[in-house]
Amino acid sequence: MTREKTKQANPVARTSLPPVVQRWLDSALPENLDIPPSIQIDQEGSMDIRGRWTPFTAKGVYKASPLSFNWQAKFRMMPGVWIKAEDGHLDGQGWGNARLWGIISMGSRTDPQVLTSQIVRNLGELPYIPSFVLADPTLRWSEAGDTHFEVRTNAGEQEAMVRFEINKQGDVLRAFSPSRPYDVPGGYATAPWHYEFSDHQEFAGVRIPGTASASFEKDDGPWEYFQGKITSMTLVTTSP
């Protein structure tokens, strides 16, 4: 992680959060932290695309206020053939699209279900960007036991919820949503969804998971579709 000057004060006090959330943040963050307007995360990994694990490289830009993200990935399908995919949400609009060679559209979706799906993902990836917990007072936090807590926020007319599990060290091991939409031919379906996190490490004093896998728990069994690791992270200290 590249740290430049930080500028933004913290609108959410740690002590206002449930104790188990504070345990996580105490493990992940320095005691005094100014929040950058955005964080860029670079990744590499592979995704299950139509039954074939396909390698990718990606850049995700996460914004603190309002909480949002834009994730752009390049998938290497075969020699000379690649696809650029983009997911994200901002200001009540969610999107997902793919373009062959970054030019030819292979589909684009902006339905309300996409907004819900992307917000659930954004919440599930808070372990990558723990400082943003202190940036958004609209997030609703609750304790769910000694090692579990939940966060909720609005997703259009729906509510998005993600439950987290931490270990004794305060590292987040798992993020789970009981219902996340995903696209199917002709529409959408929903299923329980989760991230599994591992390889926790420090970037400029902030402790985050270095690797993750994501799965939907469909009626016919679990579908693991994503495996990725962080290759670099940059604090962006100036607003665009």
C-alpha positions as CSV (number, residue, x, y, z in Angstrom):
1,M,0.0,0.0,0.0
2,T,1.3,3.4,-0.9
3,R,0.6,6.0,1.8
4,E,0.7,9.7,1.0
5,K,-0.8,12.5,3.1
6,T,-4.1,11.7,4.6
7,K,-6.7,14.4,4.9
8,Q,-10.2,13.3,5.9
9,A,-11.3,13.1,9.5
10,N,-13.3,10.2,10.9
11,P,-17.1,10.9,11.0
12,V,-17.8,7.6,12.9
13,A,-16.2,7.0,16.3
14,R,-14.9,3.5,16.9
15,T,-16.4,3.6,20.4
16,S,-19.9,4.0,18.9
17,L,-19.6,0.6,17.2
18,P,-20.5,-2.8,18.8
19,P,-17.5,-4.2,20.8
20,V,-16.9,-7.1,18.4
21,V,-16.6,-4.6,15.5
22,Q,-14.2,-2.6,17.6
23,R,-12.1,-5.7,18.1
24,W,-11.8,-6.1,14.3
25,L,-10.9,-2.5,13.7
26,D,-8.4,-2.5,16.6
27,S,-6.7,-5.4,14.9
28,A,-6.9,-3.9,11.4
29,L,-6.3,-0.2,11.8
30,P,-3.9,2.1,13.6
31,E,-5.4,3.9,16.6
32,N,-5.4,7.3,14.8
33,L,-6.3,7.3,11.2
34,D,-7.5,9.8,8.7
35,I,-9.6,8.3,5.9
36,P,-8.5,8.7,2.3
37,P,-11.3,9.6,-0.2
38,S,-10.7,6.4,-2.1
39,I,-8.5,3.3,-2.2
40,Q,-7.3,1.4,-5.2
41,I,-6.9,-2.3,-5.0
42,D,-5.1,-4.4,-7.7
43,Q,-5.8,-8.1,-7.9
44,E,-5.0,-11.2,-9.9
45,G,-6.7,-14.5,-9.8
46,S,-9.2,-16.6,-11.7
47,M,-13.0,-16.9,-12.1
48,D,-15.3,-19.7,-13.2
49,I,-16.7,-18.5,-16.6
50,R,-19.0,-21.1,-18.1
51,G,-17.3,-24.0,-16.3
52,R,-13.7,-22.9,-17.1
53,W,-11.4,-21.2,-14.6
54,T,-10.2,-18.1,-16.5
55,P,-7.2,-15.9,-15.3
56,F,-7.7,-12.2,-14.7
57,T,-6.0,-9.1,-13.5
58,A,-8.2,-6.3,-12.0
59,K,-8.2,-2.9,-10.5
60,G,-10.9,-1.8,-8.0
61,V,-11.4,1.7,-6.9
62,Y,-13.4,2.0,-3.7
63,K,-14.8,5.4,-2.5
64,A,-15.5,6.2,1.2
65,S,-18.3,8.8,0.9
66,P,-20.7,7.7,-0.4
67,L,-19.5,4.0,-0.1
68,S,-19.2,2.8,-3.7
69,F,-16.8,0.9,-6.0
70,N,-15.8,0.4,-9.6
71,W,-14.0,-2.9,-10.5
72,Q,-12.5,-3.4,-13.9
73,A,-11.0,-6.7,-14.9
74,K,-9.2,-8.2,-18.0
75,F,-9.9,-11.9,-18.6
76,R,-7.5,-13.8,-20.8
77,M,-9.8,-16.2,-22.7
78,M,-7.2,-17.6,-25.1
79,P,-4.1,-16.3,-27.0
80,G,-5.2,-13.0,-28.6
81,V,-8.7,-13.1,-27.1
82,W,-9.5,-11.1,-24.0
83,I,-12.6,-9.6,-22.3
84,K,-12.9,-6.5,-20.2
85,A,-15.5,-6.7,-17.5
86,E,-16.7,-3.9,-15.2
87,D,-18.8,-4.0,-12.1
88,G,-19.8,-1.3,-9.6
89,H,-22.4,1.0,-8.1
90,L,-22.7,4.7,-7.3
91,D,-25.6,7.1,-6.4
92,G,-28.3,4.4,-6.4
93,Q,-27.2,2.8,-9.7
94,G,-25.5,-0.6,-10.1
95,W,-24.0,-2.0,-13.2
96,G,-22.2,-4.9,-14.8
97,N,-20.9,-5.3,-18.3
98,A,-18.4,-7.1,-20.5
99,R,-16.7,-6.2,-23.8
100,L,-14.7,-8.4,-26.1
101,W,-11.3,-6.8,-26.6
102,G,-12.7,-3.9,-24.5
103,I,-14.8,-2.9,-27.6
104,I,-17.6,-5.3,-28.6
105,S,-20.4,-5.4,-26.1
106,M,-21.2,-8.9,-24.7
107,G,-24.0,-7.7,-22.4
108,S,-24.8,-5.0,-19.9
109,R,-27.2,-5.0,-16.9
110,T,-28.4,-2.1,-14.8
111,D,-31.5,-3.5,-13.2
112,P,-32.4,-3.0,-9.5
113,Q,-31.2,-6.5,-8.7
114,V,-27.7,-5.5,-10.0
115,L,-27.7,-2.6,-7.5
116,T,-28.5,-5.0,-4.7
117,S,-25.9,-7.5,-5.8
118,Q,-23.1,-4.9,-6.0
119,I,-23.9,-3.3,-2.7
120,V,-23.8,-6.7,-1.0
121,R,-20.4,-7.3,-2.6
122,N,-19.2,-3.8,-1.5
123,L,-20.3,-4.7,2.1
124,G,-18.6,-8.1,1.9
125,E,-15.3,-6.4,0.8
126,L,-15.2,-4.1,3.8
127,P,-12.4,-6.3,5.2
128,Y,-10.2,-4.9,2.3
129,I,-11.1,-1.3,3.3
130,P,-11.7,-1.3,7.0
131,S,-11.0,2.5,7.3
132,F,-14.2,3.1,5.4
133,V,-16.2,1.7,8.3
134,L,-15.4,4.9,10.1
135,A,-16.4,7.0,7.0
136,D,-20.1,6.1,6.5
137,P,-22.5,6.9,9.4
138,T,-25.4,5.4,7.4
139,L,-24.1,1.8,7.8
140,R,-26.0,0.0,10.5
141,W,-24.0,-2.3,12.7
142,S,-25.1,-4.9,15.2
143,E,-23.5,-7.6,17.3
144,A,-24.3,-11.3,16.6
145,G,-22.3,-13.1,19.2
146,D,-18.7,-12.9,20.5
147,T,-17.2,-13.5,17.1
148,H,-19.9,-12.3,14.7
149,F,-21.3,-9.0,13.6
150,E,-23.6,-7.7,10.9
151,V,-23.8,-4.6,8.8
152,R,-26.9,-3.3,6.9
153,T,-27.6,-0.6,4.4
154,N,-30.2,0.4,1.9
155,A,-30.0,-1.0,-1.7
156,G,-32.7,1.0,-3.5
157,E,-36.0,-0.3,-2.0
158,Q,-34.3,-3.3,-0.6
159,E,-32.0,-3.8,2.4
160,A,-28.6,-5.4,2.0
161,M,-27.0,-7.3,4.9
162,V,-23.7,-9.1,5.4
163,R,-22.6,-11.0,8.5
164,F,-18.9,-11.3,9.4
165,E,-16.9,-13.8,11.4
166,I,-13.6,-12.9,13.1
167,N,-11.1,-15.1,14.9
168,K,-9.4,-14.5,18.3
169,Q,-6.9,-12.1,16.6
170,G,-9.7,-10.0,15.2
171,D,-9.1,-11.0,11.6
172,V,-12.2,-11.4,9.4
173,L,-12.4,-15.0,8.2
174,R,-15.8,-14.9,6.5
175,A,-18.4,-12.6,5.0
176,F,-21.9,-14.0,4.4
177,S,-25.1,-12.7,2.9
178,P,-28.3,-14.8,3.1
179,S,-29.5,-13.5,-0.3
180,R,-27.5,-12.0,-3.1
181,P,-28.9,-11.7,-6.6
182,Y,-27.0,-13.1,-9.6
183,D,-27.9,-13.1,-13.3
184,V,-29.3,-16.1,-15.1
185,P,-30.6,-16.4,-18.7
186,G,-33.7,-14.1,-18.9
187,G,-33.5,-12.7,-15.4
188,Y,-32.1,-13.1,-11.9
189,A,-32.0,-15.6,-9.1
190,T,-30.9,-15.2,-5.5
191,A,-28.9,-17.5,-3.3
192,P,-26.8,-17.3,-0.1
193,W,-23.3,-16.0,-0.8
194,H,-20.1,-15.8,1.0
195,Y,-16.4,-14.8,0.9
196,E,-13.7,-16.8,2.6
197,F,-10.7,-14.7,3.6
198,S,-7.1,-15.8,4.4
199,D,-3.4,-14.7,4.3
200,H,-4.0,-11.6,6.4
201,Q,-1.1,-9.2,6.2
202,E,-0.2,-5.5,6.7
203,F,-0.1,-2.8,4.1
204,A,1.2,0.5,5.5
205,G,0.1,-0.5,8.9
206,V,-3.4,-1.7,7.9
207,R,-4.1,-5.4,8.3
208,I,-6.3,-6.9,5.6
209,P,-6.8,-10.4,4.0
210,G,-4.5,-10.9,1.1
211,T,-6.5,-13.7,-0.5
212,A,-10.2,-14.6,-0.9
213,S,-12.6,-17.0,-2.6
214,A,-16.3,-16.3,-3.2
215,S,-19.1,-18.8,-3.6
216,F,-22.9,-18.9,-4.1
217,E,-24.8,-21.7,-2.2
218,K,-27.2,-22.8,-4.9
219,D,-30.0,-25.3,-4.5
220,D,-27.9,-27.9,-6.4
221,G,-24.8,-27.3,-4.3
222,P,-22.1,-24.7,-3.7
223,W,-20.6,-22.8,-6.7
224,E,-17.2,-21.4,-6.1
225,Y,-16.6,-18.9,-8.8
226,F,-13.9,-16.5,-7.7
227,Q,-10.3,-16.9,-6.4
228,G,-8.2,-13.8,-6.0
229,K,-5.3,-12.2,-4.2
230,I,-4.3,-8.6,-3.7
231,T,-1.1,-7.6,-5.6
232,S,-1.0,-3.9,-4.5
233,M,-3.0,-1.2,-2.8
234,T,-2.8,2.6,-3.0
235,L,-4.4,5.2,-0.8
236,V,-5.8,7.9,-3.1
237,T,-5.7,11.2,-1.1
238,T,-7.2,13.6,-3.6
239,S,-10.8,13.5,-4.8
240,P,-11.3,13.2,-8.6
